[in-house]
Structures are given as structure tokens and as C-alpha cells.
Amino acid sequence: WFPSPVPQKYLRGFDWALQHTSRPAYFHGEFSQRGNFLLYFPLLLLMKPPLWLHALVLMAILGFLFQKSRNWPTVLFFGSPIALLVAYASTHGIQIGVRHIFPVFPVLLLAAAWATSALQPMIWRISTILLVILCVGTGIVLTPHQLAYFNSLAGGTADAWMWYSDSNQDWGQGQWHIERFQQREKITLHFDPIEGVTTGLIAVSTNQL
């Protein structure tokens, strides 16, 4: 009944989050009705982004440590909220996707960008720029299947289902591709099979494995 500086649906999202404090979650072969896997998000941060990004962040840390004048206030300003977010998410009951810790990634990308100029040696700059090119190239090669991507620490995208499910892998983004596949191959796939009734070819989401 009073003006709000943000859209109503935005505020309803907060209400929903406060009312739904837990959801069923899957992590590394284990299923929980309330989530609360302490290593869910820390390992997801390691397994979801390309390894090139990890290398850039590591170089940013090394560049910071090797600098004579270290800007600790800036590091704490960006790092503290990220650490708190990951800690909170790791002890919270909603663990259904990397999207719940998306605010972490802008900070990681800023660190990666800073790494390219952290130190002056030419070999350093060439190495960091090469890693940036590899990150961009990985994104281009994966298009349009970036959502399901996992790096080799999870066994790659093909074996990532053994670690994570839900929107980390399948959010219905492949529906268009399946429809094109059916048209091209002139076949019909069943999406909701009924035991003892459905026959023929069945399309199964990784969330159902």
C-alpha cells in the first residue's frame, strides 16, 4: 500500500526465499530432503567454470602476493562478501544450482582481468592474455550448451551427473535441440514414459538418472 523502489515481483522473490528454507538436493551420489551439503558450493565453484579461469584467479593471487604495495582494503571489500555468500549458501537448505552463488563470478572475472597487468614481465602478460583467449574460446566452442558444462575436475560434462544435477545441468534448455533432432531423424521420442506402457525411444534428462 506504499510505493516501492523495486518491482513487486522482486520483493515477492525475497518472501519466497524466506519461506522456502530447504529443498531436496543431490550431491555426489547422495540425496537429501533438506540439502545442507557443506561441500556443495565450494566444489561447484571448482568444477563449473573453465580451468583457464581458475588459472587466471591463481595468477591474480600470485600477482598480489608478489607486489610490493598490497591493497588489502580492496581485497577485503570484494573478498569478504563473497566468502560470506559461499559460507551462507553452504549451510543453507537450498542447494539446487550454481545460480545461487552467481555474485561470486563478477568478482572472479575482475580478479582475472586484473591478473593481466598485475606484474610487468612480458612472459607474465603473454601467459595471462593467452588464458583470457582460452576462456573466451571455451565459451564460443560450448555455445549454445554452456549451462551443462563442467570442467575435467568433475570428469567433464559427460560424467558431471555423478556430482550434480538439477539446474546445474538441465533446465530444459535442450528442448529445442531435441525437437530439431526428431525432425531431422524422423523419429518420435517420449519424455514421460509410463512403466509397462511406453515403448520406443525415450529421451531422459540427467536429473532422472
Secondary structure as GFF3:
##gff-version 3
##sequence-region A 1 209
A	DSSP	alpha_helix	8	19	.	.	.	ID=ss1
A	DSSP	beta_strand	25	27	.	.	.	ID=ss2
A	DSSP	beta_strand	30	32	.	.	.	ID=ss3
A	DSSP	alpha_helix	40	47	.	.	.	ID=ss4
A	DSSP	alpha_helix	51	66	.	.	.	ID=ss5
A	DSSP	alpha_helix	72	91	.	.	.	ID=ss6
A	DSSP	three_ten_helix	98	101	.	.	.	ID=ss7
A	DSSP	alpha_helix	104	115	.	.	.	ID=ss8
A	DSSP	alpha_helix	122	142	.	.	.	ID=ss9
A	DSSP	three_ten_helix	146	148	.	.	.	ID=ss10
A	DSSP	three_ten_helix	152	154	.	.	.	ID=ss11
A	DSSP	alpha_helix	156	159	.	.	.	ID=ss12
A	DSSP	three_ten_helix	160	162	.	.	.	ID=ss13
A	DSSP	three_ten_helix	166	168	.	.	.	ID=ss14
A	DSSP	alpha_helix	175	185	.	.	.	ID=ss15
A	DSSP	beta_strand	189	190	.	.	.	ID=ss16
A	DSSP	beta_strand	201	202	.	.	.	ID=ss17
A	DSSP	three_ten_helix	206	208	.	.	.	ID=ss18
###
